[in-house]
Amino acid sequence: MRVIYDQETDILSLILREEKIKESEEIREGVIIDYGKDGRVVSIEMLDASENVVAPQGIYYELKEPGMALAYA
């Protein structure tokens, strides 16, 4: 999995699988889901990322341990 933020275009991409994109769908304004030939999600793109993400040039990665629940405030 890769996360790419392009400052020039202000696009944040989450690439889940390295595969050719067959189809794309804009599920909401500025949020695009890309699908592979098998219909599974390949990547997610967010346009105008700096308007939607607090710090698009930084990332916090957390790996959940088995059996532990995540709590959000």
PyMOL Python script that loads the backbone (N, CA, C, O; Angstrom):
from pymol import cmd

cmd.read_pdbstr("""\
ATOM      1  N   MET A   1       0.852  -1.173   0.000  1.00  0.00           N
ATOM      2  CA  MET A   1       0.000   0.000   0.000  1.00  0.00           C
ATOM      3  C   MET A   1       0.897   1.236   0.000  1.00  0.00           C
ATOM      4  O   MET A   1       1.909   1.283   0.700  1.00  0.00           O
ATOM      5  N   ARG A   2       0.515   2.223  -0.787  1.00  0.00           N
ATOM      6  CA  ARG A   2       1.268   3.477  -0.853  1.00  0.00           C
ATOM      7  C   ARG A   2       0.314   4.653  -0.707  1.00  0.00           C
ATOM      8  O   ARG A   2      -0.833   4.603  -1.153  1.00  0.00           O
ATOM      9  N   VAL A   3       0.806   5.707  -0.076  1.00  0.00           N
ATOM     10  CA  VAL A   3       0.072   6.964   0.028  1.00  0.00           C
ATOM     11  C   VAL A   3       0.918   8.023  -0.655  1.00  0.00           C
ATOM     12  O   VAL A   3       2.095   8.190  -0.333  1.00  0.00           O
ATOM     13  N   ILE A   4       0.314   8.744  -1.606  1.00  0.00           N
ATOM     14  CA  ILE A   4       1.041   9.769  -2.351  1.00  0.00           C
ATOM     15  C   ILE A   4       0.253  11.077  -2.264  1.00  0.00           C
ATOM     16  O   ILE A   4      -0.950  11.111  -2.523  1.00  0.00           O
ATOM     17  N   TYR A   5       0.954  12.152  -1.896  1.00  0.00           N
ATOM     18  CA  TYR A   5       0.340  13.479  -1.942  1.00  0.00           C
ATOM     19  C   TYR A   5       1.114  14.302  -2.951  1.00  0.00           C
ATOM     20  O   TYR A   5       2.320  14.501  -2.802  1.00  0.00           O
ATOM     21  N   ASP A   6       0.431  14.781  -3.972  1.00  0.00           N
ATOM     22  CA  ASP A   6       1.031  15.617  -5.006  1.00  0.00           C
ATOM     23  C   ASP A   6       0.659  17.070  -4.704  1.00  0.00           C
ATOM     24  O   ASP A   6      -0.484  17.483  -4.902  1.00  0.00           O
ATOM     25  N   GLN A   7       1.639  17.837  -4.221  1.00  0.00           N
ATOM     26  CA  GLN A   7       1.372  19.232  -3.854  1.00  0.00           C
ATOM     27  C   GLN A   7       0.972  20.073  -5.055  1.00  0.00           C
ATOM     28  O   GLN A   7       0.161  20.990  -4.929  1.00  0.00           O
ATOM     29  N   GLU A   8       1.528  19.774  -6.207  1.00  0.00           N
ATOM     30  CA  GLU A   8       1.242  20.567  -7.403  1.00  0.00           C
ATOM     31  C   GLU A   8      -0.224  20.445  -7.821  1.00  0.00           C
ATOM     32  O   GLU A   8      -0.852  21.444  -8.173  1.00  0.00           O
ATOM     33  N   THR A   9      -0.773  19.231  -7.784  1.00  0.00           N
ATOM     34  CA  THR A   9      -2.168  19.027  -8.181  1.00  0.00           C
ATOM     35  C   THR A   9      -3.116  18.998  -6.985  1.00  0.00           C
ATOM     36  O   THR A   9      -4.333  19.038  -7.166  1.00  0.00           O
ATOM     37  N   ASP A  10      -2.575  18.927  -5.761  1.00  0.00           N
ATOM     38  CA  ASP A  10      -3.336  18.843  -4.516  1.00  0.00           C
ATOM     39  C   ASP A  10      -4.229  17.601  -4.497  1.00  0.00           C
ATOM     40  O   ASP A  10      -5.395  17.652  -4.106  1.00  0.00           O
ATOM     41  N   ILE A  11      -3.632  16.469  -4.938  1.00  0.00           N
ATOM     42  CA  ILE A  11      -4.343  15.188  -4.959  1.00  0.00           C
ATOM     43  C   ILE A  11      -3.663  14.222  -3.997  1.00  0.00           C
ATOM     44  O   ILE A  11      -2.444  14.049  -4.022  1.00  0.00           O
ATOM     45  N   LEU A  12      -4.477  13.596  -3.148  1.00  0.00           N
ATOM     46  CA  LEU A  12      -4.006  12.574  -2.234  1.00  0.00           C
ATOM     47  C   LEU A  12      -4.477  11.227  -2.773  1.00  0.00           C
ATOM     48  O   LEU A  12      -5.671  11.028  -2.998  1.00  0.00           O
ATOM     49  N   SER A  13      -3.543  10.306  -2.978  1.00  0.00           N
ATOM     50  CA  SER A  13      -3.872   8.989  -3.529  1.00  0.00           C
ATOM     51  C   SER A  13      -3.474   7.902  -2.543  1.00  0.00           C
ATOM     52  O   SER A  13      -2.386   7.928  -1.968  1.00  0.00           O
ATOM     53  N   LEU A  14      -4.364   6.960  -2.364  1.00  0.00           N
ATOM     54  CA  LEU A  14      -4.105   5.772  -1.567  1.00  0.00           C
ATOM     55  C   LEU A  14      -4.138   4.599  -2.545  1.00  0.00           C
ATOM     56  O   LEU A  14      -5.202   4.208  -3.024  1.00  0.00           O
ATOM     57  N   ILE A  15      -2.957   4.043  -2.836  1.00  0.00           N
ATOM     58  CA  ILE A  15      -2.855   2.943  -3.782  1.00  0.00           C
ATOM     59  C   ILE A  15      -2.833   1.643  -2.993  1.00  0.00           C
ATOM     60  O   ILE A  15      -1.906   1.387  -2.224  1.00  0.00           O
ATOM     61  N   LEU A  16      -3.847   0.835  -3.185  1.00  0.00           N
ATOM     62  CA  LEU A  16      -3.990  -0.408  -2.447  1.00  0.00           C
ATOM     63  C   LEU A  16      -3.322  -1.580  -3.149  1.00  0.00           C
ATOM     64  O   LEU A  16      -2.761  -2.467  -2.504  1.00  0.00           O
ATOM     65  N   ARG A  17      -3.384  -1.577  -4.468  1.00  0.00           N
ATOM     66  CA  ARG A  17      -2.800  -2.658  -5.265  1.00  0.00           C
ATOM     67  C   ARG A  17      -2.176  -2.070  -6.523  1.00  0.00           C
ATOM     68  O   ARG A  17      -2.728  -1.149  -7.125  1.00  0.00           O
ATOM     69  N   GLU A  18      -1.034  -2.602  -6.915  1.00  0.00           N
ATOM     70  CA  GLU A  18      -0.366  -2.175  -8.148  1.00  0.00           C
ATOM     71  C   GLU A  18      -1.000  -2.940  -9.302  1.00  0.00           C
ATOM     72  O   GLU A  18      -0.573  -4.042  -9.645  1.00  0.00           O
ATOM     73  N   GLU A  19      -2.013  -2.343  -9.888  1.00  0.00           N
ATOM     74  CA  GLU A  19      -2.759  -2.989 -10.954  1.00  0.00           C
ATOM     75  C   GLU A  19      -3.320  -1.924 -11.880  1.00  0.00           C
ATOM     76  O   GLU A  19      -3.601  -0.804 -11.453  1.00  0.00           O
ATOM     77  N   LYS A  20      -3.480  -2.272 -13.132  1.00  0.00           N
ATOM     78  CA  LYS A  20      -4.047  -1.344 -14.104  1.00  0.00           C
ATOM     79  C   LYS A  20      -5.505  -1.042 -13.748  1.00  0.00           C
ATOM     80  O   LYS A  20      -6.262  -1.944 -13.391  1.00  0.00           O
ATOM     81  N   ILE A  21      -5.885   0.215 -13.847  1.00  0.00           N
ATOM     82  CA  ILE A  21      -7.244   0.653 -13.532  1.00  0.00           C
ATOM     83  C   ILE A  21      -8.139   0.418 -14.747  1.00  0.00           C
ATOM     84  O   ILE A  21      -7.830   0.852 -15.857  1.00  0.00           O
ATOM     85  N   LYS A  22      -9.250  -0.274 -14.515  1.00  0.00           N
ATOM     86  CA  LYS A  22     -10.204  -0.526 -15.588  1.00  0.00           C
ATOM     87  C   LYS A  22     -11.333   0.489 -15.584  1.00  0.00           C
ATOM     88  O   LYS A  22     -11.835   0.877 -16.638  1.00  0.00           O
ATOM     89  N   GLU A  23     -11.730   0.920 -14.387  1.00  0.00           N
ATOM     90  CA  GLU A  23     -12.898   1.785 -14.256  1.00  0.00           C
ATOM     91  C   GLU A  23     -12.736   2.687 -13.042  1.00  0.00           C
ATOM     92  O   GLU A  23     -12.130   2.293 -12.045  1.00  0.00           O
ATOM     93  N   SER A  24     -13.274   3.889 -13.128  1.00  0.00           N
ATOM     94  CA  SER A  24     -13.238   4.839 -12.010  1.00  0.00           C
ATOM     95  C   SER A  24     -14.648   5.353 -11.751  1.00  0.00           C
ATOM     96  O   SER A  24     -15.462   5.477 -12.666  1.00  0.00           O
ATOM     97  N   GLU A  25     -14.915   5.650 -10.477  1.00  0.00           N
ATOM     98  CA  GLU A  25     -16.225   6.169 -10.098  1.00  0.00           C
ATOM     99  C   GLU A  25     -16.036   7.290  -9.075  1.00  0.00           C
ATOM    100  O   GLU A  25     -15.368   7.101  -8.058  1.00  0.00           O
ATOM    101  N   GLU A  26     -16.621   8.449  -9.344  1.00  0.00           N
ATOM    102  CA  GLU A  26     -16.584   9.550  -8.384  1.00  0.00           C
ATOM    103  C   GLU A  26     -17.774   9.357  -7.443  1.00  0.00           C
ATOM    104  O   GLU A  26     -18.915   9.653  -7.800  1.00  0.00           O
ATOM    105  N   ILE A  27     -17.494   8.857  -6.233  1.00  0.00           N
ATOM    106  CA  ILE A  27     -18.579   8.514  -5.310  1.00  0.00           C
ATOM    107  C   ILE A  27     -19.172   9.728  -4.608  1.00  0.00           C
ATOM    108  O   ILE A  27     -20.336   9.725  -4.207  1.00  0.00           O
ATOM    109  N   ARG A  28     -18.368  10.747  -4.470  1.00  0.00           N
ATOM    110  CA  ARG A  28     -18.794  12.065  -3.976  1.00  0.00           C
ATOM    111  C   ARG A  28     -17.914  13.076  -4.679  1.00  0.00           C
ATOM    112  O   ARG A  28     -16.894  12.714  -5.264  1.00  0.00           O
ATOM    113  N   GLU A  29     -18.293  14.320  -4.627  1.00  0.00           N
ATOM    114  CA  GLU A  29     -17.497  15.343  -5.298  1.00  0.00           C
ATOM    115  C   GLU A  29     -16.062  15.314  -4.775  1.00  0.00           C
ATOM    116  O   GLU A  29     -15.815  15.541  -3.591  1.00  0.00           O
ATOM    117  N   GLY A  30     -15.124  15.031  -5.675  1.00  0.00           N
ATOM    118  CA  GLY A  30     -13.714  15.049  -5.326  1.00  0.00           C
ATOM    119  C   GLY A  30     -13.167  13.767  -4.724  1.00  0.00           C
ATOM    120  O   GLY A  30     -11.999  13.727  -4.337  1.00  0.00           O
ATOM    121  N   VAL A  31     -13.981  12.712  -4.632  1.00  0.00           N
ATOM    122  CA  VAL A  31     -13.514  11.421  -4.101  1.00  0.00           C
ATOM    123  C   VAL A  31     -13.742  10.369  -5.190  1.00  0.00           C
ATOM    124  O   VAL A  31     -14.877  10.084  -5.572  1.00  0.00           O
ATOM    125  N   ILE A  32     -12.641   9.803  -5.677  1.00  0.00           N
ATOM    126  CA  ILE A  32     -12.693   8.875  -6.804  1.00  0.00           C
ATOM    127  C   ILE A  32     -12.175   7.506  -6.370  1.00  0.00           C
ATOM    128  O   ILE A  32     -11.112   7.396  -5.759  1.00  0.00           O
ATOM    129  N   ILE A  33     -12.934   6.479  -6.691  1.00  0.00           N
ATOM    130  CA  ILE A  33     -12.533   5.102  -6.431  1.00  0.00           C
ATOM    131  C   ILE A  33     -12.174   4.480  -7.780  1.00  0.00           C
ATOM    132  O   ILE A  33     -12.948   4.558  -8.733  1.00  0.00           O
ATOM    133  N   ASP A  34     -10.994   3.861  -7.850  1.00  0.00           N
ATOM    134  CA  ASP A  34     -10.539   3.186  -9.058  1.00  0.00           C
ATOM    135  C   ASP A  34     -10.633   1.679  -8.861  1.00  0.00           C
ATOM    136  O   ASP A  34     -10.276   1.159  -7.804  1.00  0.00           O
ATOM    137  N   TYR A  35     -11.114   0.985  -9.884  1.00  0.00           N
ATOM    138  CA  TYR A  35     -11.318  -0.459  -9.821  1.00  0.00           C
ATOM    139  C   TYR A  35     -10.471  -1.175 -10.863  1.00  0.00           C
ATOM    140  O   TYR A  35     -10.211  -0.640 -11.941  1.00  0.00           O
ATOM    141  N   GLY A  36     -10.044  -2.386 -10.535  1.00  0.00           N
ATOM    142  CA  GLY A  36      -9.302  -3.220 -11.467  1.00  0.00           C
ATOM    143  C   GLY A  36     -10.242  -4.056 -12.307  1.00  0.00           C
ATOM    144  O   GLY A  36     -11.462  -3.949 -12.183  1.00  0.00           O
ATOM    145  N   LYS A  37      -9.668  -4.899 -13.173  1.00  0.00           N
ATOM    146  CA  LYS A  37     -10.487  -5.720 -14.071  1.00  0.00           C
ATOM    147  C   LYS A  37     -11.361  -6.725 -13.317  1.00  0.00           C
ATOM    148  O   LYS A  37     -12.377  -7.177 -13.844  1.00  0.00           O
ATOM    149  N   ASP A  38     -10.972  -7.079 -12.081  1.00  0.00           N
ATOM    150  CA  ASP A  38     -11.758  -8.014 -11.279  1.00  0.00           C
ATOM    151  C   ASP A  38     -12.845  -7.321 -10.456  1.00  0.00           C
ATOM    152  O   ASP A  38     -13.580  -7.982  -9.722  1.00  0.00           O
ATOM    153  N   GLY A  39     -12.952  -5.977 -10.575  1.00  0.00           N
ATOM    154  CA  GLY A  39     -13.964  -5.216  -9.859  1.00  0.00           C
ATOM    155  C   GLY A  39     -13.571  -4.797  -8.455  1.00  0.00           C
ATOM    156  O   GLY A  39     -14.328  -4.105  -7.773  1.00  0.00           O
ATOM    157  N   ARG A  40     -12.377  -5.218  -8.015  1.00  0.00           N
ATOM    158  CA  ARG A  40     -11.910  -4.851  -6.678  1.00  0.00           C
ATOM    159  C   ARG A  40     -11.258  -3.466  -6.702  1.00  0.00           C
ATOM    160  O   ARG A  40     -10.748  -3.027  -7.732  1.00  0.00           O
ATOM    161  N   VAL A  41     -11.281  -2.789  -5.555  1.00  0.00           N
ATOM    162  CA  VAL A  41     -10.714  -1.444  -5.444  1.00  0.00           C
ATOM    163  C   VAL A  41      -9.193  -1.503  -5.602  1.00  0.00           C
ATOM    164  O   VAL A  41      -8.517  -2.304  -4.957  1.00  0.00           O
ATOM    165  N   VAL A  42      -8.676  -0.642  -6.470  1.00  0.00           N
ATOM    166  CA  VAL A  42      -7.236  -0.533  -6.707  1.00  0.00           C
ATOM    167  C   VAL A  42      -6.683   0.682  -5.971  1.00  0.00           C
ATOM    168  O   VAL A  42      -5.622   0.611  -5.351  1.00  0.00           O
ATOM    169  N   SER A  43      -7.413   1.805  -6.044  1.00  0.00           N
ATOM    170  CA  SER A  43      -6.935   3.023  -5.388  1.00  0.00           C
ATOM    171  C   SER A  43      -8.093   3.959  -5.082  1.00  0.00           C
ATOM    172  O   SER A  43      -9.192   3.826  -5.620  1.00  0.00           O
ATOM    173  N   ILE A  44      -7.808   4.917  -4.194  1.00  0.00           N
ATOM    174  CA  ILE A  44      -8.757   5.959  -3.813  1.00  0.00           C
ATOM    175  C   ILE A  44      -8.038   7.285  -3.973  1.00  0.00           C
ATOM    176  O   ILE A  44      -6.913   7.444  -3.499  1.00  0.00           O
ATOM    177  N   GLU A  45      -8.677   8.234  -4.636  1.00  0.00           N
ATOM    178  CA  GLU A  45      -8.074   9.548  -4.849  1.00  0.00           C
ATOM    179  C   GLU A  45      -8.965  10.626  -4.240  1.00  0.00           C
ATOM    180  O   GLU A  45     -10.191  10.552  -4.325  1.00  0.00           O
ATOM    181  N   MET A  46      -8.342  11.618  -3.631  1.00  0.00           N
ATOM    182  CA  MET A  46      -9.064  12.755  -3.091  1.00  0.00           C
ATOM    183  C   MET A  46      -8.533  14.019  -3.759  1.00  0.00           C
ATOM    184  O   MET A  46      -7.361  14.365  -3.612  1.00  0.00           O
ATOM    185  N   LEU A  47      -9.405  14.703  -4.491  1.00  0.00           N
ATOM    186  CA  LEU A  47      -9.043  15.971  -5.117  1.00  0.00           C
ATOM    187  C   LEU A  47      -9.147  17.080  -4.078  1.00  0.00           C
ATOM    188  O   LEU A  47      -9.897  16.958  -3.110  1.00  0.00           O
ATOM    189  N   ASP A  48      -8.398  18.159  -4.274  1.00  0.00           N
ATOM    190  CA  ASP A  48      -8.398  19.287  -3.329  1.00  0.00           C
ATOM    191  C   ASP A  48      -8.130  18.798  -1.909  1.00  0.00           C
ATOM    192  O   ASP A  48      -8.816  19.183  -0.963  1.00  0.00           O
ATOM    193  N   ALA A  49      -7.134  17.956  -1.783  1.00  0.00           N
ATOM    194  CA  ALA A  49      -6.830  17.290  -0.507  1.00  0.00           C
ATOM    195  C   ALA A  49      -6.552  18.270   0.622  1.00  0.00           C
ATOM    196  O   ALA A  49      -6.959  18.025   1.758  1.00  0.00           O
ATOM    197  N   SER A  50      -5.875  19.366   0.340  1.00  0.00           N
ATOM    198  CA  SER A  50      -5.529  20.312   1.409  1.00  0.00           C
ATOM    199  C   SER A  50      -6.763  20.951   2.036  1.00  0.00           C
ATOM    200  O   SER A  50      -6.688  21.480   3.144  1.00  0.00           O
ATOM    201  N   GLU A  51      -7.894  20.908   1.343  1.00  0.00           N
ATOM    202  CA  GLU A  51      -9.142  21.434   1.887  1.00  0.00           C
ATOM    203  C   GLU A  51      -9.842  20.412   2.783  1.00  0.00           C
ATOM    204  O   GLU A  51     -10.738  20.768   3.550  1.00  0.00           O
ATOM    205  N   ASN A  52      -9.436  19.140   2.688  1.00  0.00           N
ATOM    206  CA  ASN A  52     -10.120  18.064   3.398  1.00  0.00           C
ATOM    207  C   ASN A  52      -9.264  17.347   4.432  1.00  0.00           C
ATOM    208  O   ASN A  52      -9.796  16.689   5.326  1.00  0.00           O
ATOM    209  N   VAL A  53      -7.957  17.465   4.323  1.00  0.00           N
ATOM    210  CA  VAL A  53      -7.038  16.761   5.207  1.00  0.00           C
ATOM    211  C   VAL A  53      -6.216  17.795   5.964  1.00  0.00           C
ATOM    212  O   VAL A  53      -5.705  18.740   5.363  1.00  0.00           O
ATOM    213  N   VAL A  54      -6.085  17.627   7.272  1.00  0.00           N
ATOM    214  CA  VAL A  54      -5.384  18.602   8.101  1.00  0.00           C
ATOM    215  C   VAL A  54      -3.943  18.823   7.627  1.00  0.00           C
ATOM    216  O   VAL A  54      -3.517  19.964   7.450  1.00  0.00           O
ATOM    217  N   ALA A  55      -3.199  17.745   7.425  1.00  0.00           N
ATOM    218  CA  ALA A  55      -1.804  17.850   6.994  1.00  0.00           C
ATOM    219  C   ALA A  55      -1.537  16.796   5.919  1.00  0.00           C
ATOM    220  O   ALA A  55      -1.001  15.732   6.226  1.00  0.00           O
ATOM    221  N   PRO A  56      -1.904  17.075   4.653  1.00  0.00           N
ATOM    222  CA  PRO A  56      -1.771  16.061   3.609  1.00  0.00           C
ATOM    223  C   PRO A  56      -0.326  15.649   3.334  1.00  0.00           C
ATOM    224  O   PRO A  56      -0.094  14.578   2.774  1.00  0.00           O
ATOM    225  N   GLN A  57       0.643  16.469   3.714  1.00  0.00           N
ATOM    226  CA  GLN A  57       2.039  16.118   3.479  1.00  0.00           C
ATOM    227  C   GLN A  57       2.629  15.252   4.590  1.00  0.00           C
ATOM    228  O   GLN A  57       3.795  14.865   4.512  1.00  0.00           O
ATOM    229  N   GLY A  58       1.846  14.943   5.617  1.00  0.00           N
ATOM    230  CA  GLY A  58       2.293  14.069   6.700  1.00  0.00           C
ATOM    231  C   GLY A  58       1.313  12.922   6.864  1.00  0.00           C
ATOM    232  O   GLY A  58       0.155  13.020   6.457  1.00  0.00           O
ATOM    233  N   ILE A  59       1.780  11.838   7.460  1.00  0.00           N
ATOM    234  CA  ILE A  59       0.898  10.695   7.641  1.00  0.00           C
ATOM    235  C   ILE A  59       1.210  10.020   8.977  1.00  0.00           C
ATOM    236  O   ILE A  59       2.366   9.927   9.390  1.00  0.00           O
ATOM    237  N   TYR A  60       0.166   9.559   9.632  1.00  0.00           N
ATOM    238  CA  TYR A  60       0.306   8.779  10.853  1.00  0.00           C
ATOM    239  C   TYR A  60      -0.222   7.397  10.522  1.00  0.00           C
ATOM    240  O   TYR A  60      -1.365   7.251  10.089  1.00  0.00           O
ATOM    241  N   TYR A  61       0.595   6.400  10.720  1.00  0.00           N
ATOM    242  CA  TYR A  61       0.229   5.031  10.387  1.00  0.00           C
ATOM    243  C   TYR A  61       0.102   4.224  11.664  1.00  0.00           C
ATOM    244  O   TYR A  61       0.994   4.251  12.512  1.00  0.00           O
ATOM    245  N   GLU A  62      -0.995   3.511  11.803  1.00  0.00           N
ATOM    246  CA  GLU A  62      -1.214   2.703  12.995  1.00  0.00           C
ATOM    247  C   GLU A  62      -1.641   1.310  12.570  1.00  0.00           C
ATOM    248  O   GLU A  62      -2.557   1.154  11.762  1.00  0.00           O
ATOM    249  N   LEU A  63      -0.991   0.316  13.103  1.00  0.00           N
ATOM    250  CA  LEU A  63      -1.330  -1.070  12.832  1.00  0.00           C
ATOM    251  C   LEU A  63      -2.054  -1.626  14.046  1.00  0.00           C
ATOM    252  O   LEU A  63      -1.487  -1.702  15.136  1.00  0.00           O
ATOM    253  N   LYS A  64      -3.302  -2.011  13.855  1.00  0.00           N
ATOM    254  CA  LYS A  64      -4.116  -2.529  14.952  1.00  0.00           C
ATOM    255  C   LYS A  64      -3.645  -3.936  15.303  1.00  0.00           C
ATOM    256  O   LYS A  64      -3.467  -4.782  14.427  1.00  0.00           O
ATOM    257  N   GLU A  65      -3.448  -4.171  16.588  1.00  0.00           N
ATOM    258  CA  GLU A  65      -3.053  -5.496  17.056  1.00  0.00           C
ATOM    259  C   GLU A  65      -4.277  -6.392  17.111  1.00  0.00           C
ATOM    260  O   GLU A  65      -5.373  -5.921  17.412  1.00  0.00           O
ATOM    261  N   PRO A  66      -4.107  -7.680  16.825  1.00  0.00           N
ATOM    262  CA  PRO A  66      -5.246  -8.607  16.874  1.00  0.00           C
ATOM    263  C   PRO A  66      -5.918  -8.575  18.256  1.00  0.00           C
ATOM    264  O   PRO A  66      -5.252  -8.591  19.291  1.00  0.00           O
ATOM    265  N   GLY A  67      -7.247  -8.529  18.237  1.00  0.00           N
ATOM    266  CA  GLY A  67      -8.010  -8.553  19.484  1.00  0.00           C
ATOM    267  C   GLY A  67      -8.165  -7.203  20.162  1.00  0.00           C
ATOM    268  O   GLY A  67      -8.854  -7.111  21.178  1.00  0.00           O
ATOM    269  N   MET A  68      -7.548  -6.149  19.633  1.00  0.00           N
ATOM    270  CA  MET A  68      -7.675  -4.818  20.229  1.00  0.00           C
ATOM    271  C   MET A  68      -8.623  -3.969  19.415  1.00  0.00           C
ATOM    272  O   MET A  68      -8.548  -3.946  18.187  1.00  0.00           O
ATOM    273  N   ALA A  69      -9.500  -3.282  20.082  1.00  0.00           N
ATOM    274  CA  ALA A  69     -10.438  -2.399  19.410  1.00  0.00           C
ATOM    275  C   ALA A  69      -9.878  -0.984  19.416  1.00  0.00           C
ATOM    276  O   ALA A  69      -9.212  -0.576  20.367  1.00  0.00           O
ATOM    277  N   LEU A  70     -10.151  -0.238  18.351  1.00  0.00           N
ATOM    278  CA  LEU A  70      -9.752   1.162  18.298  1.00  0.00           C
ATOM    279  C   LEU A  70     -10.906   2.018  18.784  1.00  0.00           C
ATOM    280  O   LEU A  70     -12.057   1.776  18.420  1.00  0.00           O
ATOM    281  N   ALA A  71     -10.609   3.013  19.600  1.00  0.00           N
ATOM    282  CA  ALA A  71     -11.633   3.919  20.100  1.00  0.00           C
ATOM    283  C   ALA A  71     -11.388   5.307  19.530  1.00  0.00           C
ATOM    284  O   ALA A  71     -10.250   5.775  19.489  1.00  0.00           O
ATOM    285  N   TYR A  72     -12.438   5.956  19.097  1.00  0.00           N
ATOM    286  CA  TYR A  72     -12.338   7.301  18.554  1.00  0.00           C
ATOM    287  C   TYR A  72     -13.174   8.242  19.398  1.00  0.00           C
ATOM    288  O   TYR A  72     -14.272   7.895  19.833  1.00  0.00           O
ATOM    289  N   ALA A  73     -12.646   9.438  19.628  1.00  0.00           N
ATOM    290  CA  ALA A  73     -13.385  10.431  20.417  1.00  0.00           C
ATOM    291  C   ALA A  73     -14.129  11.357  19.501  1.00  0.00           C
ATOM    292  O   ALA A  73     -14.815  12.267  19.967  1.00  0.00           O
TER     293      ALA A  73
END
""", "prot")
cmd.dss("prot")
cmd.show_as("cartoon", "prot")
cmd.util.cbc("prot")
cmd.orient("prot")
